[in-house]
Amino acid sequence: MESMKMFAVGLFSLIFVLLGHDATSASSASRRPNVLFLVVDDLRPRLGCYGQSVMVTPNIDRLAATSVRFDRAFVQQALCNPSRTSFLTSRRPDSTRIFDLWTYFRNISGNFTTLPQYFKDNGYVTQSVGKIFHPGSASGFTDDYPHSWTYPAFHGSTEKHMLGQVCPGADGQLHKYAVCPVANLTQVPGGSLPDIQSTDFAVQFLHNRSRQPDQPFFLAVGFHKPHQPLRYPAKYLDLYPMSKIRLAPNNVFPQWLPSVAWNPYFSLRQNEDVAALHVPWPFGPLPEDFQLKMRQSYSAATSYTDAQLGRVLEALDQAGFADNTVISFHGDHGWSLGEHEEWCKFSNFDITTRIPFMFHVPGVTSQKAPPGKTFPFIDAFTYAKDHPTTTEEDCANGKRQKPETCSRGNPEVGGLSTDAFAEAVDLFPTLAELAGLVVPPTCPENDADIPLCTQGSSLVPVIHNVTKKSPSPTLEWKKAVFSQYPRPAYYPQNTSDSPRLDAITIMGYTMRTDFHRYTEWLPYDTATFTADWDTVLARELYVHADDPLENWNMADVTSHGPLVTQLSTQLRAGWRNALPWTQ
């Protein structure tokens, strides 16, 4: 194990040789790499670079081609505020005590040092654009400014309209719809969309920083789409004709799923177009024609986000920063598009906890290039003409090693990838190490009074291994990853999606290993923030070798009894027992 530590130290020096930095000199702070931190709301790995041949995401694919892509990356809770608080503090929800959309971690758990705060404390200019922290009460109504940011966070003027009646209807009035393509931006409130305004601000920020290149920056840009309501410029529907859209391959209720595990997608049902369908409560399903519309609009909204991200990358490149900027890209959690008859997030399945996740390190994951040559903007419509997409693959045989992956028809995507487990809590230590900052120590058992520590692991050893000419197939790494989700009751309620903290009575703890997903649902006391591990209300077990889409809960099958016992012991041992080495 000591050799692994020495390896990490040696790797630290190697990266800075490759980046052209003097990591030992305090005066070299101005020459440290910049960081571009990109996060997309509700984005599952439904992207061209993740093998989705129907998707048109050329700018994300271009980033992936010069990055290390993690194919098995997971968040700690499939809900915006808990997930974002977790990866921004590098602590898991049981430590942050954030399980809902309204609670601010500094008011309830500890005065933890956040990822951008750490960079700010180390001489970086830090700027938040769009959705990084969950806005409102969940981040103290300030997006954690001035703790985390040099300047106040930027939010476009149109953000206040996002959840309102902004969708043009056939009656000429504005409505609150889940599916909301916009034909003419001048006719929507504010005359624009939040992600366009965020992109405009980020582009201007990069232009301004090019005049002040000596101080490194940490620029965090958060895109809202494809979060529902699916509101985006209608032209992106042209990329996804309905003739190419298919239902989810497993759009049926899972066998033997306990009621407590079910996500009734109440928030989606509150939209006028969904409410008009009179979907049976709480199990659905949505009518098939509307399912297809949702899947089509999710794809269109993703391509719209890809274009905004492409504009930011192009601005970074044109400003001369591409050869000295570490870029991370990820989703804040996944999203169900009819799988298991569910929609949105709000569950522990792979489909909602798994995210796209990649790191671009100049000179390490790609060769350096002259300004303007690394990330030229790629127009989706031009790209689609040259790279025709196929009809959505069903991937329904249930035998695929990567169930989210269908056949990819574009050999130009390229890039490096790994199956090593990654978690969103790993972002903090990874970016710190890539920037030449001291990696925070692993948090002790009782960490409430520890401002700076991590419950993740730096992924730099994995990145280095993948980028070697002869990667080691036996790199010791995490044995499992962990997530959780709260419920207000065993049977689905209208608050089951996202219960407030004081309404939570049950917690579902889940663990993903190489071959299984195992979950235990336990009574939970929010007064003491403890689970009753002696009382298991329900279990879930999905055997990925036979059931990669997690359709069959085998926890109560007698022949799997010894396996359930083994996985239960491993789950209760927790994330510390799954670390790649003693930290």
FIDREN-465122 format. One record per residue (C-alpha): residue number from 1; residue in one letter; x, y, z. Coordinates in steps of 0.25 Angstrom, whole numbers, m for minus. Layout:
<rs>
(NUM "A" (X Y Z)),
...
</rs>
This chain:
<rs>
(1 "M" (0 0 0)),
(2 "E" (12 9 3)),
(3 "S" (16 7 m11)),
(4 "M" (3 13 m16)),
(5 "K" (5 25 m8)),
(6 "M" (19 27 m14)),
(7 "F" (13 25 m28)),
(8 "A" (3 36 m25)),
(9 "V" (14 46 m21)),
(10 "G" (22 42 m33)),
(11 "L" (10 44 m42)),
(12 "F" (8 58 m36)),
(13 "S" (21 62 m41)),
(14 "L" (19 56 m55)),
(15 "I" (7 63 m57)),
(16 "F" (13 77 m54)),
(17 "V" (25 73 m63)),
(18 "L" (15 70 m74)),
(19 "L" (7 83 m71)),
(20 "G" (20 91 m71)),
(21 "H" (18 96 m57)),
(22 "D" (28 97 m45)),
(23 "A" (19 90 m34)),
(24 "T" (30 93 m23)),
(25 "S" (30 108 m24)),
(26 "A" (20 117 m17)),
(27 "S" (23 128 m27)),
(28 "S" (17 118 m38)),
(29 "A" (3 120 m33)),
(30 "S" (0 129 m45)),
(31 "R" (5 118 m54)),
(32 "R" (m4 107 m49)),
(33 "P" (m14 102 m58)),
(34 "N" (m28 108 m59)),
(35 "V" (m40 100 m56)),
(36 "L" (m53 99 m65)),
(37 "F" (m63 92 m57)),
(38 "L" (m75 88 m65)),
(39 "V" (m88 82 m59)),
(40 "V" (m101 78 m66)),
(41 "D" (m114 77 m59)),
(42 "D" (m121 63 m60)),
(43 "L" (m111 58 m70)),
(44 "R" (m110 43 m72)),
(45 "P" (m99 37 m81)),
(46 "R" (m108 38 m93)),
(47 "L" (m98 44 m102)),
(48 "G" (m90 41 m114)),
(49 "C" (m77 38 m107)),
(50 "Y" (m84 28 m98)),
(51 "G" (m89 20 m110)),
(52 "Q" (m102 26 m112)),
(53 "S" (m103 26 m127)),
(54 "V" (m116 33 m128)),
(55 "M" (m110 45 m120)),
(56 "V" (m104 58 m127)),
(57 "T" (m95 63 m117)),
(58 "P" (m82 67 m125)),
(59 "N" (m76 77 m115)),
(60 "I" (m77 68 m103)),
(61 "D" (m72 57 m112)),
(62 "R" (m60 66 m116)),
(63 "L" (m57 68 m101)),
(64 "A" (m58 53 m99)),
(65 "A" (m48 51 m110)),
(66 "T" (m37 59 m102)),
(67 "S" (m41 54 m88)),
(68 "V" (m41 41 m80)),
(69 "R" (m56 37 m79)),
(70 "F" (m61 29 m67)),
(71 "D" (m71 19 m71)),
(72 "R" (m76 15 m57)),
(73 "A" (m77 28 m50)),
(74 "F" (m88 30 m39)),
(75 "V" (m94 41 m31)),
(76 "Q" (m97 40 m16)),
(77 "Q" (m112 44 m17)),
(78 "A" (m121 45 m29)),
(79 "L" (m126 59 m26)),
(80 "C" (m120 73 m29)),
(81 "N" (m117 79 m15)),
(82 "P" (m112 67 m8)),
(83 "S" (m103 63 m20)),
(84 "R" (m97 77 m22)),
(85 "T" (m95 79 m8)),
(86 "S" (m88 65 m7)),
(87 "F" (m78 67 m19)),
(88 "L" (m76 82 m15)),
(89 "T" (m72 78 m1)),
(90 "S" (m66 64 m5)),
(91 "R" (m75 58 6)),
(92 "R" (m86 48 6)),
(93 "P" (m101 52 9)),
(94 "D" (m100 45 23)),
(95 "S" (m89 55 26)),
(96 "T" (m95 68 20)),
(97 "R" (m108 64 25)),
(98 "I" (m114 69 12)),
(99 "F" (m125 60 6)),
(100 "D" (m135 71 1)),
(101 "L" (m136 83 m8)),
(102 "W" (m137 93 3)),
(103 "T" (m126 91 14)),
(104 "Y" (m113 99 14)),
(105 "F" (m101 90 19)),
(106 "R" (m95 102 26)),
(107 "N" (m107 103 35)),
(108 "I" (m108 88 39)),
(109 "S" (m95 80 37)),
(110 "G" (m82 88 37)),
(111 "N" (m75 100 32)),
(112 "F" (m68 91 21)),
(113 "T" (m58 96 11)),
(114 "T" (m64 95 m3)),
(115 "L" (m57 91 m16)),
(116 "P" (m57 106 m21)),
(117 "Q" (m54 111 m7)),
(118 "Y" (m42 103 m7)),
(119 "F" (m37 109 m20)),
(120 "K" (m41 123 m16)),
(121 "D" (m33 121 m3)),
(122 "N" (m21 117 m12)),
(123 "G" (m21 129 m20)),
(124 "Y" (m31 126 m31)),
(125 "V" (m42 135 m37)),
(126 "T" (m54 127 m35)),
(127 "Q" (m67 130 m43)),
(128 "S" (m80 122 m43)),
(129 "V" (m89 123 m55)),
(130 "G" (m103 117 m55)),
(131 "K" (m107 105 m47)),
(132 "I" (m95 101 m38)),
(133 "F" (m100 101 m24)),
(134 "H" (m115 98 m23)),
(135 "P" (m120 113 m23)),
(136 "G" (m129 119 m12)),
(137 "S" (m130 114 2)),
(138 "A" (m121 102 m1)),
(139 "S" (m109 111 m3)),
(140 "G" (m113 122 7)),
(141 "F" (m119 130 m4)),
(142 "T" (m105 134 m9)),
(143 "D" (m100 122 m16)),
(144 "D" (m90 121 m4)),
(145 "Y" (m84 135 m7)),
(146 "P" (m74 140 m2)),
(147 "H" (m69 127 4)),
(148 "S" (m68 120 m10)),
(149 "W" (m67 131 m20)),
(150 "T" (m59 143 m23)),
(151 "Y" (m71 150 m29)),
(152 "P" (m86 148 m27)),
(153 "A" (m91 136 m35)),
(154 "F" (m97 139 m49)),
(155 "H" (m112 136 m52)),
(156 "G" (m118 140 m65)),
(157 "S" (m131 149 m63)),
(158 "T" (m139 138 m70)),
(159 "E" (m136 128 m59)),
(160 "K" (m148 133 m51)),
(161 "H" (m158 128 m62)),
(162 "M" (m152 114 m63)),
(163 "L" (m163 107 m55)),
(164 "G" (m175 117 m58)),
(165 "Q" (m185 117 m69)),
(166 "V" (m175 120 m81)),
(167 "C" (m179 110 m91)),
(168 "P" (m188 115 m103)),
(169 "G" (m200 106 m105)),
(170 "A" (m210 104 m117)),
(171 "D" (m219 114 m110)),
(172 "G" (m209 125 m111)),
(173 "Q" (m207 126 m96)),
(174 "L" (m195 122 m88)),
(175 "H" (m195 109 m80)),
(176 "K" (m187 100 m71)),
(177 "Y" (m183 88 m79)),
(178 "A" (m173 77 m78)),
(179 "V" (m170 77 m93)),
(180 "C" (m168 91 m97)),
(181 "P" (m160 94 m110)),
(182 "V" (m159 109 m113)),
(183 "A" (m161 113 m128)),
(184 "N" (m158 128 m125)),
(185 "L" (m149 132 m114)),
(186 "T" (m154 147 m115)),
(187 "Q" (m168 142 m111)),
(188 "V" (m164 135 m98)),
(189 "P" (m162 143 m85)),
(190 "G" (m149 151 m85)),
(191 "G" (m147 148 m99)),
(192 "S" (m136 137 m97)),
(193 "L" (m133 124 m89)),
(194 "P" (m125 123 m76)),
(195 "D" (m114 114 m82)),
(196 "I" (m112 124 m94)),
(197 "Q" (m110 135 m84)),
(198 "S" (m101 127 m75)),
(199 "T" (m93 124 m88)),
(200 "D" (m92 138 m92)),
(201 "F" (m87 142 m78)),
(202 "A" (m76 131 m78)),
(203 "V" (m71 135 m92)),
(204 "Q" (m70 149 m87)),
(205 "F" (m63 145 m74)),
(206 "L" (m53 137 m82)),
(207 "H" (m51 148 m92)),
(208 "N" (m48 158 m80)),
(209 "R" (m39 148 m73)),
(210 "S" (m30 147 m86)),
(211 "R" (m26 162 m82)),
(212 "Q" (m22 157 m68)),
(213 "P" (m15 144 m71)),
(214 "D" (m6 144 m59)),
(215 "Q" (m16 140 m48)),
(216 "P" (m22 126 m50)),
(217 "F" (m37 124 m50)),
(218 "F" (m47 114 m46)),
(219 "L" (m59 116 m55)),
(220 "A" (m71 107 m52)),
(221 "V" (m82 107 m62)),
(222 "G" (m95 100 m59)),
(223 "F" (m106 97 m70)),
(224 "H" (m120 95 m67)),
(225 "K" (m125 86 m78)),
(226 "P" (m129 75 m80)),
(227 "H" (m136 77 m66)),
(228 "Q" (m151 77 m68)),
(229 "P" (m158 85 m73)),
(230 "L" (m152 82 m86)),
(231 "R" (m151 96 m91)),
(232 "Y" (m141 98 m103)),
(233 "P" (m141 104 m117)),
(234 "A" (m151 96 m125)),
(235 "K" (m141 95 m137)),
(236 "Y" (m133 84 m129)),
(237 "L" (m145 75 m131)),
(238 "D" (m141 74 m146)),
(239 "L" (m129 65 m141)),
(240 "Y" (m139 55 m135)),
(241 "P" (m150 51 m144)),
(242 "M" (m161 43 m137)),
(243 "S" (m158 32 m147)),
(244 "K" (m145 29 m140)),
(245 "I" (m150 30 m125)),
(246 "R" (m153 17 m118)),
(247 "L" (m159 14 m104)),
(248 "A" (m149 10 m93)),
(249 "P" (m145 m4 m95)),
(250 "N" (m150 m8 m81)),
(251 "N" (m162 1 m79)),
(252 "V" (m169 m8 m70)),
(253 "F" (m170 m9 m55)),
(254 "P" (m159 m17 m49)),
(255 "Q" (m162 m30 m43)),
(256 "W" (m163 m31 m28)),
(257 "L" (m160 m16 m26)),
(258 "P" (m163 m12 m12)),
(259 "S" (m173 0 m12)),
(260 "V" (m163 8 m4)),
(261 "A" (m153 8 m16)),
(262 "W" (m163 13 m26)),
(263 "N" (m162 28 m31)),
(264 "P" (m176 33 m34)),
(265 "Y" (m170 45 m42)),
(266 "F" (m180 54 m35)),
(267 "S" (m173 67 m40)),
(268 "L" (m174 63 m54)),
(269 "R" (m189 60 m52)),
(270 "Q" (m191 75 m48)),
(271 "N" (m189 80 m62)),
(272 "E" (m202 83 m69)),
(273 "D" (m199 74 m81)),
(274 "V" (m196 62 m72)),
(275 "A" (m208 65 m63)),
(276 "A" (m217 65 m75)),
(277 "L" (m213 50 m78)),
(278 "H" (m220 46 m64)),
(279 "V" (m208 36 m61)),
(280 "P" (m213 26 m51)),
(281 "W" (m206 29 m37)),
(282 "P" (m196 25 m33)),
(283 "F" (m191 15 m43)),
(284 "G" (m195 20 m56)),
(285 "P" (m191 17 m67)),
(286 "L" (m190 29 m76)),
(287 "P" (m197 27 m90)),
(288 "E" (m187 22 m100)),
(289 "D" (m189 34 m110)),
(290 "F" (m185 44 m98)),
(291 "Q" (m173 35 m94)),
(292 "L" (m168 36 m108)),
(293 "K" (m170 51 m108)),
(294 "M" (m162 52 m95)),
(295 "R" (m151 44 m100)),
(296 "Q" (m150 52 m113)),
(297 "S" (m150 65 m105)),
(298 "Y" (m140 60 m95)),
(299 "S" (m131 57 m107)),
(300 "A" (m133 71 m113)),
(301 "A" (m131 78 m100)),
(302 "T" (m118 71 m99)),
(303 "S" (m113 75 m113)),
(304 "Y" (m117 89 m109)),
(305 "T" (m108 88 m97)),
(306 "D" (m97 82 m105)),
(307 "A" (m97 95 m114)),
(308 "Q" (m96 104 m102)),
(309 "L" (m85 96 m96)),
(310 "G" (m78 96 m110)),
(311 "R" (m78 112 m109)),
(312 "V" (m72 112 m96)),
(313 "L" (m61 102 m100)),
(314 "E" (m58 110 m113)),
(315 "A" (m57 123 m104)),
(316 "L" (m47 116 m95)),
(317 "D" (m39 112 m107)),
(318 "Q" (m39 126 m114)),
(319 "A" (m35 133 m102)),
(320 "G" (m23 125 m102)),
(321 "F" (m26 116 m89)),
(322 "A" (m28 103 m95)),
(323 "D" (m14 98 m93)),
(324 "N" (m14 102 m79)),
(325 "T" (m28 98 m74)),
(326 "V" (m32 85 m67)),
(327 "I" (m47 82 m71)),
(328 "S" (m56 74 m63)),
(329 "F" (m70 70 m69)),
(330 "H" (m81 63 m62)),
(331 "G" (m96 62 m59)),
(332 "D" (m102 64 m45)),
(333 "H" (m109 51 m46)),
(334 "G" (m116 42 m56)),
(335 "W" (m130 42 m61)),
(336 "S" (m141 32 m64)),
(337 "L" (m148 33 m78)),
(338 "G" (m158 22 m76)),
(339 "E" (m149 11 m71)),
(340 "H" (m156 3 m60)),
(341 "E" (m168 12 m64)),
(342 "E" (m162 23 m56)),
(343 "W" (m158 37 m60)),
(344 "C" (m148 48 m55)),
(345 "K" (m139 44 m44)),
(346 "F" (m143 41 m29)),
(347 "S" (m138 26 m28)),
(348 "N" (m126 17 m26)),
(349 "F" (m125 10 m39)),
(350 "D" (m113 11 m48)),
(351 "I" (m121 19 m58)),
(352 "T" (m122 31 m48)),
(353 "T" (m109 30 m40)),
(354 "R" (m100 28 m52)),
(355 "I" (m94 40 m59)),
(356 "P" (m85 44 m71)),
(357 "F" (m72 48 m65)),
(358 "M" (m59 52 m71)),
(359 "F" (m46 60 m69)),
(360 "H" (m38 67 m80)),
(361 "V" (m23 70 m75)),
(362 "P" (m15 77 m86)),
(363 "G" (m2 70 m89)),
(364 "V" (m7 57 m82)),
(365 "T" (m20 53 m88)),
(366 "S" (m17 60 m101)),
(367 "Q" (m6 67 m108)),
(368 "K" (m6 82 m107)),
(369 "A" (m10 90 m120)),
(370 "P" (m9 105 m124)),
(371 "P" (m20 114 m120)),
(372 "G" (m33 112 m127)),
(373 "K" (m30 97 m131)),
(374 "T" (m34 89 m119)),
(375 "F" (m49 92 m117)),
(376 "P" (m54 99 m130)),
(377 "F" (m69 100 m129)),
(378 "I" (m77 89 m136)),
(379 "D" (m91 92 m142)),
(380 "A" (m100 80 m139)),
(381 "F" (m108 82 m151)),
(382 "T" (m96 81 m160)),
(383 "Y" (m90 70 m152)),
(384 "A" (m103 62 m153)),
(385 "K" (m103 63 m169)),
(386 "D" (m89 57 m169)),
(387 "H" (m91 47 m158)),
(388 "P" (m106 41 m160)),
(389 "T" (m111 35 m147)),
(390 "T" (m118 22 m146)),
(391 "T" (m131 18 m140)),
(392 "E" (m130 16 m125)),
(393 "E" (m125 3 m122)),
(394 "D" (m134 m5 m112)),
(395 "C" (m122 m12 m105)),
(396 "A" (m133 m21 m100)),
(397 "N" (m126 m34 m100)),
(398 "G" (m122 m32 m85)),
(399 "K" (m108 m38 m87)),
(400 "R" (m100 m25 m90)),
(401 "Q" (m88 m22 m82)),
(402 "K" (m92 m7 m82)),
(403 "P" (m107 m7 m83)),
(404 "E" (m107 8 m85)),
(405 "T" (m98 6 m98)),
(406 "C" (m104 3 m111)),
(407 "S" (m96 2 m124)),
(408 "R" (m88 15 m128)),
(409 "G" (m87 17 m142)),
(410 "N" (m77 29 m142)),
(411 "P" (m63 24 m141)),
(412 "E" (m58 38 m140)),
(413 "V" (m62 40 m125)),
(414 "G" (m49 34 m120)),
(415 "G" (m43 37 m106)),
(416 "L" (m39 29 m94)),
(417 "S" (m48 22 m85)),
(418 "T" (m48 14 m72)),
(419 "D" (m57 4 m65)),
(420 "A" (m51 8 m52)),
(421 "F" (m62 12 m42)),
(422 "A" (m63 27 m39)),
(423 "E" (m72 35 m30)),
(424 "A" (m76 50 m31)),
(425 "V" (m69 52 m17)),
(426 "D" (m56 49 m25)),
(427 "L" (m57 62 m32)),
(428 "F" (m51 71 m21)),
(429 "P" (m38 63 m18)),
(430 "T" (m36 60 m33)),
(431 "L" (m36 74 m38)),
(432 "A" (m28 79 m26)),
(433 "E" (m17 69 m30)),
(434 "L" (m18 73 m44)),
(435 "A" (m16 87 m41)),
(436 "G" (m4 85 m32)),
(437 "L" (m11 88 m19)),
(438 "V" (m10 79 m6)),
(439 "V" (m20 68 m7)),
(440 "P" (m29 68 5)),
(441 "P" (m28 57 15)),
(442 "T" (m38 46 16)),
(443 "C" (m49 50 26)),
(444 "P" (m49 44 40)),
(445 "E" (m61 36 45)),
(446 "N" (m66 49 52)),
(447 "D" (m63 60 42)),
(448 "A" (m74 71 46)),
(449 "D" (m63 80 52)),
(450 "I" (m53 77 41)),
(451 "P" (m54 89 31)),
(452 "L" (m45 82 20)),
(453 "C" (m45 67 17)),
(454 "T" (m50 58 6)),
(455 "Q" (m59 45 6)),
(456 "G" (m55 42 m8)),
(457 "S" (m42 38 m15)),
(458 "S" (m33 46 m25)),
(459 "L" (m35 39 m39)),
(460 "V" (m21 44 m43)),
(461 "P" (m15 30 m42)),
(462 "V" (m26 24 m51)),
(463 "I" (m24 36 m61)),
(464 "H" (m9 33 m62)),
(465 "N" (m11 18 m63)),
(466 "V" (m21 20 m75)),
(467 "T" (m12 30 m82)),
(468 "K" (0 21 m81)),
(469 "K" (4 13 m94)),
(470 "S" (2 0 m87)),
(471 "P" (m8 2 m76)),
(472 "S" (m8 m8 m64)),
(473 "P" (m21 m16 m65)),
(474 "T" (m20 m19 m50)),
(475 "L" (m19 m5 m44)),
(476 "E" (m24 m6 m30)),
(477 "W" (m36 3 m29)),
(478 "K" (m50 4 m22)),
(479 "K" (m58 m8 m20)),
(480 "A" (m71 m2 m20)),
(481 "V" (m79 12 m20)),
(482 "F" (m90 16 m11)),
(483 "S" (m102 25 m12)),
(484 "Q" (m115 27 m4)),
(485 "Y" (m129 32 m5)),
(486 "P" (m139 36 6)),
(487 "R" (m154 34 6)),
(488 "P" (m165 40 15)),
(489 "A" (m173 26 16)),
(490 "Y" (m173 12 11)),
(491 "Y" (m184 14 1)),
(492 "P" (m183 25 m10)),
(493 "Q" (m187 39 m5)),
(494 "N" (m188 52 m13)),
(495 "T" (m175 55 m6)),
(496 "S" (m168 42 m9)),
(497 "D" (m159 49 m20)),
(498 "S" (m153 59 m11)),
(499 "P" (m158 59 4)),
(500 "R" (m154 71 13)),
(501 "L" (m144 68 23)),
(502 "D" (m154 67 35)),
(503 "A" (m163 58 27)),
(504 "I" (m152 47 24)),
(505 "T" (m155 34 32)),
(506 "I" (m148 24 23)),
(507 "M" (m134 23 16)),
(508 "G" (m130 14 5)),
(509 "Y" (m115 11 4)),
(510 "T" (m110 5 m8)),
(511 "M" (m97 m1 m13)),
(512 "R" (m92 m3 m27)),
(513 "T" (m81 m14 m29)),
(514 "D" (m75 m20 m41)),
(515 "F" (m86 m30 m42)),
(516 "H" (m98 m25 m34)),
(517 "R" (m106 m14 m28)),
(518 "Y" (m111 m17 m14)),
(519 "T" (m120 m8 m6)),
(520 "E" (m126 m8 8)),
(521 "W" (m137 1 12)),
(522 "L" (m137 5 27)),
(523 "P" (m144 14 37)),
(524 "Y" (m137 27 38)),
(525 "D" (m138 38 49)),
(526 "T" (m135 52 45)),
(527 "A" (m134 57 59)),
(528 "T" (m121 49 61)),
(529 "F" (m118 46 47)),
(530 "T" (m117 31 49)),
(531 "A" (m122 19 42)),
(532 "D" (m127 7 49)),
(533 "W" (m119 m4 43)),
(534 "D" (m125 m15 51)),
(535 "T" (m138 m13 44)),
(536 "V" (m138 m15 29)),
(537 "L" (m152 m11 23)),
(538 "A" (m148 m16 9)),
(539 "R" (m137 m21 1)),
(540 "E" (m133 m20 m14)),
(541 "L" (m123 m29 m22)),
(542 "Y" (m120 m28 m37)),
(543 "V" (m110 m38 m43)),
(544 "H" (m104 m30 m54)),
(545 "A" (m98 m42 m61)),
(546 "D" (m113 m47 m64)),
(547 "D" (m120 m34 m62)),
(548 "P" (m112 m21 m66)),
(549 "L" (m124 m13 m67)),
(550 "E" (m128 m16 m53)),
(551 "N" (m142 m21 m56)),
(552 "W" (m143 m33 m46)),
(553 "N" (m141 m31 m31)),
(554 "M" (m135 m44 m26)),
(555 "A" (m133 m41 m12)),
(556 "D" (m144 m50 m7)),
(557 "V" (m140 m62 m16)),
(558 "T" (m136 m73 m6)),
(559 "S" (m124 m77 m15)),
(560 "H" (m118 m63 m14)),
(561 "G" (m118 m64 2)),
(562 "P" (m103 m65 3)),
(563 "L" (m101 m54 m7)),
(564 "V" (m110 m45 0)),
(565 "T" (m103 m47 14)),
(566 "Q" (m89 m45 7)),
(567 "L" (m94 m32 0)),
(568 "S" (m101 m27 13)),
(569 "T" (m88 m28 21)),
(570 "Q" (m81 m20 10)),
(571 "L" (m91 m10 9)),
(572 "R" (m91 m8 24)),
(573 "A" (m76 m7 24)),
(574 "G" (m78 5 16)),
(575 "W" (m69 14 6)),
(576 "R" (m57 14 15)),
(577 "N" (m56 m1 13)),
(578 "A" (m57 0 m2)),
(579 "L" (m45 10 m3)),
(580 "P" (m34 6 m13)),
(581 "W" (m24 7 m2)),
(582 "T" (m23 12 12)),
(583 "Q" (m23 27 12)),
</rs>
